[in-house]
Amino acid sequence: MPVSEGKVLVIGGTGAQGVPVVKAFASDSKYAVRVLTRDASSSSATELASIPGVEIFEGDSYDEPTLCKAFTGVEYAFVNTNGFAIGEKTEIYWGIRMYELAREFGLKHFIYAGLEYASKLGNFDPKYRCGHLDGKAKVTDYLSAQPTSPMAWSVLTSCLYMEGLSEVLAPHPDPDNPGTLVFAAPLGTAKCPLIYLKDYGDYARWMLDTPSRSNGLVLHVATEDISWKDLTTAFTEVTGIKSVYKDVTLDEYFKLGAFADPEAKVGHSVTHNDPTLFTIRENFSGFWNTWKDELTKRDYKLLDEILPTRVKSVKEWMEKTGYRGESAPVLKDYRDGAQIPSGNIKPSSRIAIVGVGQVGSAAAYALILGSVATEVLLVDVKVDLRDGQVRDLSDVTYSRNSGTSVRAGTHHEAGQCDIVVITAGSKYSTGQTGIDHKYRNIATIRSAIKAMKPFRSDTILLVVANPVDLLTCLAQELSGLPASQVLGSGTFLDSVRLRGLLADKAGVAANSIDLYVLGVHGDSQAVAWSTATIAGAPIDKSLLHNTFNHTELENECKQKSESILHAKGATPFGTGSTISSICSSILLDKRNVRPISHFQQEFGCCFSLPVVLGRKGIIKAIQMPLSKGENDDIARSAQTLNGMIERIKENQ
């Protein structure tokens, strides 16, 4: 076993770039590694802590007393500041200050994670200004003016991450042909550099191991410069999946949904009143112009000499990693939701809402207010409506300081989320028959699920569109997901509504009442009066007989629903709140009991019975001691639904 040559401090070690660097440094016992991170309990920090020789040091990377403690007792440093979090001005300050501290504490070697100086390469034409590129590059210029003794310095200049093809560069299904994936970028015919992050880590290790060559070196690394047209050709050759390149304008790019609000400021951890901060649109316009005009270059002969084992093409990377166009979190700011989550929010959780009309937007509103997930993706074939909802709901996230961000997304991205809520479907229109409405919504569900497949293996599918039980059956059949992961909102709102009406009559809080509406949502649903209680006591023994009548209360509940539908065509707020409740139960593994639609093996269809909801969807069903009459009503309800399913199959 080789003797340790000292300890390396890694700043930015839990990000997409940092993790492979830490792994490369700790690949043997030559170096001990200290990783400075603000959250030692994050998934990345926990993963790195399990590697022998890696120490997790919790603290703020942009706080000098913390940095002084972190620099104590180390011989080397790899520094990757986060311009997305702190903005260009602050990144320049801390990049230089960290170098000064490294000199002050007597380090042997300082390695900085750099980026291209876009403005300088473009002769300072404002079209190339990009804060997160230029900020790091200005630090590189400062380092280049420093002596190479007594402390060595090196800069490792990267480019777009190859892994970004699973996130910000991910393809989306062609709306007109969901079997074809579209790689869209504002690149024209330019060849754009991409870097495999595993190799990036190995280049950093080479710098540490070979100071005789790396001292004073600014090394520009990439795997390959490739046009997006050639990229799609390689993708189809490797995967057999048809794909096309779509060259888009910058305006079109910012409508694709990669960013929730293009007018938001880059620098989410500092005050947005700083006049030096770029908007996302300004920043990434310069970013894409830099690559489109091919301002940068790399010495691939030198890279081959330094790392002969490196991956040498995008095609090789696709073959090596099994890439098939699926979405996955890569950038730390995306994984963290670009904000520090508040409350009990589950780290890096994403909910997609497919269909952003009245119900979908109300659901998103409820999820944002409750900070139920890190991120909500809005998906709709009506792009203008989707983008308008994103802009409107983004204001809610800011005004309420919500831990949930919202952005536009694609069907393909939705299929990779923790939960997919399908509200897409038509409302009843004048003169439309019930069967016409059903067929139209069946077609909508079929199209949406086809565009989202293949789903991530642990995705939970929640169907809210009506007829909910029929569509949940269809989603179960088409999605390929386990029955425990395909749910329908079912009779949850009916149960909530009935409890509320009874609570008013009984003069108690609604949460003191235990009462469920079961079966197939609609005219044939049944109320489980035999098991209904107030504070654990049977309702019929808790209330005077003249307080209420079962049938009258059920009719009142039905009339309330019908009056809302007649007035506004949907029940968005009530439905939105139940969606938020279901999603919260799942993501936070609350194990709440909810009457939701799910597959009933005995009846061969989906309808509502109480279940325990947790992180894996349905944890278990609750067997209720129903009366014979109630069981018969539920059986008839299921029979009615099965008859409807058979008629639809016959007519297809």
Buried (B, 14 or more C-beta within 10 A) or exposed (E): EEEEBBBBBBBBBBBBBBBBBBBBBBBEEBBBBBBBBBBBEBEBBEBBBEBEBBEBBBBEBBEEEBBEEBBEEBBBBBBBBBBBBBBBBBBBBBBBEBBEBBBEBEBBBBBBBBBBBBBBBBEEEEBBBBBBBBBBBBBBBBBEEBEEEEBBBBBBBBBBBBBBBBBBBBBBBBBEEBEBBBBBBBBBEBBBBBBBBBBBBBBBBBBBBEBEBBBBBBBBBBBBBBBBBBBBBBBBEBBEBEBBBBBBEBEEBBBBBBBBBBEBBBBBBBEEEEEEBBBBBBBBBBBBBBBBBBBBEBEBEEBEEBBEEBBBBBBBBBBEBEBBBBBBBBBBBBBBBBBEBEEEBBEBBBBBBBBBBBBBBBBBBBBBBBBBBBBBBBBBBEEEBBBBBBBEBBEBBEEEEBBBBBBBBBBBBBBBBBBBBBBBBBBBEEEEEEEEBBBEBBEBBBBBBBBBBBBBEEBBBBBBBBBBBBBBBBBBEBBEBBBBBBBBBBBBBBBBBBBBBBBEEBEBEBEBBBBBBBBBBBEBBBBBBBBBBBEEEEBEEBBEEEEBEEEEBBEBBBEBBEEBEEEEEBBBBBBBBBBBBBBBBBBBEBEBBBBBBBBBEEBEBBBBBBBBBBBEBBBEEEEBEBEEEBBEBBBBBBBBBBEBBEEBEEEE
